[in-house]
Amino acid sequence: FDGTITPWKILNDLFDGCSGTLSEKKEKLSTIAMEQVIENLSWTSSIELF
């Protein structure tokens, strides 16, 4: 692991990949971020069930 792939790099790549105005990009990013949080939460809680 050389540290080149960081969450910030991924976010920046997503940000660059989003078309539209800055506010549209921010909206899309926060949607992606929320989806990640929900995914992580559901994954974590399913682990805790066992």
C-alpha positions, 0 to 999 in steps of 0.5 A: 500500500503506497498511499496514493489511493486515499479517500480524498483522491477518490472524492476528488476523482468523483468530484471531477467526474461529476458534470454540472455546476459546483453546487450540483457537484456538491449535491452529488458528492453528499449523496454518494457520501450518504450512500457510503455511510448507510452501506457502512452502517448496514454492513457493521450492524449485520456483523454485530448480529453474529 
